[in-house]
C-alpha cells in the first residue's frame, strides 16, 4: 500500500513515506470464527455418515443415546424384527440369488449370438429382467420423473452417488453401459458374463490411473451411436444423500451430450447410504435386505452440452448444480476424496489467499485512518 506525503523543507526537500502491511491480532478473528463454525456444523465430514433421522423408524438406531420409552414400543420393534428377518429377508435373498444367477447364465448365452440387432435386443431384455428382479429383492419403490429426458445412445449419464444399488435403480428403467474396475471373485464372474452380451467398459487396476487411456476408451464408445449410454458417478464415492460433492472433470472433457440424473432416497423406510469405511459389502447388503423398503425418486434432467468458452470444470459444476437443485440436495464444492484422504494443498492455498486479502484490507483501513 503506497501513500506519499509531500513536505517541503526550505523549498528543496521532497520526502515519500511508504506504509507496509503489518500483522494485527484482530486479523486472525476471521479464521477463528470460521474454525468454530466448522466444528459446530461441519458441512463435509457429516456427509460421510448416515443421515440423522428426526424420528426412529424401528430399524437400527442412528442415535446411540437410546432410552427406554415404553414396553409397547419395544414389543412393536420385536415384531418388526421377526417380520423383517424371519419372513422378508429369506424371500429377498432368494430373489437376489435368482436375479444374479439369471444375469450370469443368460448374458453368457446371449454372448454366443453374432453381433447384430437380435443380440442387442436380447441383451436389453435380459439386463432389464435381471435388474428388475434384483430391485424386487430390495423391495425398492421407485418413482421415475420426466422419462422423456432418459439418456440416449451416444451420450453419458451422470448421477449423484449414494450407494452401489444406484446402478440397479437406474438400470431397471433403461439399459446402460457400465464403467468400472475389473474385480475378482463373484463380481469378476458377473463382469465377464455381462461384457459378453453388451459392450461394458472394464479397466484393469493399472489402466485406471492412465487418464488418457480412460478418456480414449470413453470417447470411442460414445462415438458409436449403436452402443448404450455410459453410466458414470462423477463424485467417485458414496455420499449420504444430503448433498452433491465435487464432480471429477474426466467425464466432462469428452465433449459429448451429458444426461444428468438426480436420485433422492427416503431414509424413513431404509437408509441406502453405504459407509464403506464402516461396513463391508455383505454387511451392507444385509442391512438393505433387512430394512422395511428402499424408497426413492429419480429425476431425468434435460440433456446438457458444453457451452462455448466453458472448460470441463465449469461444465461439471453446472451439471452438479442442476442435479442438486432438482434433488433438493446441498451443492458443495468439496472433494468426496476427503472421505479417506487428506485436504489437498490447493484448498490450503485458497485459505492462505483469503488470509492475505484480510491482511491487505486491514492495512488499507489503518492507512485511511
Number of C-alpha atoms within 10 A of each C-alpha: 11 10 11 10 9 10 12 9 9 6 7 7 9 10 10 10 10 10 13 13 16 11 12 10 6 10 17 13 10 12 14 11 10 11 13 11 12 13 9 9 11 12 14 18 13 15 19 23 18 18 15 12 13 7 9 12 16 18 18 12 13 15 9 7 6 8 6 7 8 8 9 9 12 13 11 11 15 13 11 16 17 12 14 17 15 12 12 19 21 15 15 22 18 12 19 21 14 15 21 16 13 18 23 18 14 18 24 18 15 22 19 11 14 11 12 9 10 12 17 20 11 18 22 18 13 21 25 19 17 25 25 18 23 26 23 18 24 25 19 18 14 19 10 15 14 11 13 9 15 19 27 21 20 20 26 27 24 25 28 29 27 26 20 16 19 15 17 19 23 19 21 19 15 18 24 26 21 20 17 15 15 15 16 10 7 9 11 13 12 19 20 17 20 24 17 17 25 23 15 21 18 18 17 11 12 8 13 15 11 10 10 12 13 18 16 11 13 19 18 11 23 21 14 13 12 14 19 25 25 26 23 20 20 22 22 16 22 24 26 22 26 20 22 31 29 19 26 17 17 16 23 24 15 19 14 17 20 27 24 23 27 24 25 23 22 14 20 18 16 22 25 27 23 26 20 15 10 9 12 11 12 9 10 19 18 14 19 24 23 24 26 22 21 23 20 18 16 21 21 22 22 16 18 15 13 20 11 6 7 10 13 19 16 15 20 23 19 13 25 26 18 18 26 23 15 16 22 16 19 16 18 18 13 15 20 24 16 14 20 10 9 8 13 11 8 9 12 11 11 11 12 12 12 13 16 14 12 17 19 15 15 18 20 16 10 11 14 8 6
